[in-house]
Amino acid sequence: GNFRRIATDSIFWQSFVTILILVVANVFKLIPSIGIAVLIHRMVSDRMQYFYRVGVVIPMLVPGIVTLFIWKFFYDPNLGILNNILDHTGLKGVLVWLDGAFGWGIFYADIPIGWLSTPELIVPSLIFWGFPWIGAVGVLIYLAGLQSIDKELYEAADIDGAGPFQKFFYIEFPLILTQVRVTLILLIIHTLQGYGQQ
């Protein structure tokens, strides 16, 4: 009876759609980590490379529950930083105008925005969660892959007149695809494990 009930439960199936949306969004969140890893790898100064590697790792020391509370405070409707920024910059007026134009029924001029309490805003809030999406583990994995690239490839690219983007698309990205696949698998597992948070 339980299996029949769950097979017909719309909330159960909707939860799979939500997780799929979060997985797709998290795939795009890999891009900043790859970009930061490439920028750190291309630094000429070893000292600055070390400084930025340490800077990327430090957020890993913050417990997950602290991060959760920080983001809850960020989205708080009354005291949250996001609503204060929207109010002081006038962007809330833009959201209210867009709401009136499209008939969403979400944003009102005199009511604080409930980012985590309005059903239509929960998934976008979860997607934005963790901005700027620089995962320390991902950056370190990509850096390890980038440091294993032979210097002769870069020298050949310089002789051929390759620019920074050509080096990335023709040398660096293809040679770190194994690391990208590993982080993609870890990301999907982490998203599925984070289902309880949602």
TASULJO-V311900 format. One record per backbone hydrogen bond with DSSP energy under -1.0 kcal/mol. NH is the residue of the N-H (numbers start at 0). CO is the residue of the C=O. E is the energy in kcal/mol with one decimal. If there is no record, write none. Layout:
BEGIN
{{NH,CO,E} {NH,CO,E}}
END
This chain:
BEGIN
{{4,0,-2.4} {5,1,-2.4} {6,2,-1.9} {12,8,-1.6} {13,9,-2.5} {14,10,-1.8} {16,12,-1.4} {17,13,-2.4} {18,14,-2.3} {19,15,-2.4} {20,16,-2.3} {21,17,-2.4} {22,18,-2.5} {23,19,-2.4} {24,20,-2.4} {25,21,-2.4} {26,22,-1.6} {27,23,-1.4} {28,24,-1.1} {29,26,-1.2} {30,27,-1.2} {33,29,-2.1} {34,30,-2.6} {35,31,-2.7} {36,32,-2.3} {37,33,-2.4} {38,34,-2.3} {39,35,-2.7} {40,36,-2.5} {41,37,-2.0} {42,39,-1.1} {48,44,-2.0} {49,45,-2.3} {50,46,-2.3} {51,47,-2.5} {52,48,-2.3} {53,49,-2.4} {54,50,-2.1} {55,51,-1.9} {56,52,-1.7} {57,53,-2.1} {59,56,-1.9} {60,57,-2.1} {61,58,-1.0} {66,62,-1.7} {67,63,-2.3} {68,64,-2.1} {69,65,-2.4} {70,66,-2.4} {71,67,-2.2} {72,68,-2.4} {73,69,-2.2} {74,70,-1.8} {79,75,-1.2} {81,73,-1.9} {83,79,-1.7} {84,80,-2.7} {85,81,-2.5} {86,82,-2.5} {87,83,-2.6} {88,84,-2.0} {91,85,-1.9} {94,90,-2.2} {95,91,-2.6} {96,92,-2.3} {97,93,-2.8} {98,94,-2.4} {99,95,-2.2} {100,96,-2.3} {101,97,-2.6} {102,98,-1.9} {103,98,-1.0} {114,112,-1.2} {117,113,-1.7} {120,117,-1.9} {121,117,-1.0} {124,120,-2.1} {125,121,-2.4} {126,122,-2.1} {127,123,-2.1} {128,124,-1.2} {130,127,-1.7} {132,129,-2.6} {138,134,-2.6} {139,135,-2.4} {140,136,-2.4} {141,137,-2.8} {142,138,-2.7} {143,139,-2.1} {144,140,-1.9} {145,141,-2.8} {146,142,-2.5} {148,145,-1.3} {152,149,-1.2} {154,150,-2.2} {155,151,-2.6} {156,152,-2.1} {157,153,-2.5} {158,154,-2.2} {159,155,-2.1} {161,156,-3.0} {166,162,-2.4} {167,163,-1.8} {168,164,-2.8} {169,165,-2.5} {170,166,-1.7} {171,166,-2.4} {172,167,-3.3} {174,170,-1.4} {175,171,-1.1} {179,175,-2.2} {180,176,-2.5} {181,177,-2.0} {182,178,-2.6} {183,179,-2.2} {184,180,-2.3} {185,181,-2.4} {186,182,-2.5} {187,183,-2.3} {188,184,-2.3} {189,185,-2.6} {190,186,-2.5} {191,187,-2.3} {192,188,-2.4} {193,189,-1.9} {194,191,-1.1} {197,193,-1.3}}
END
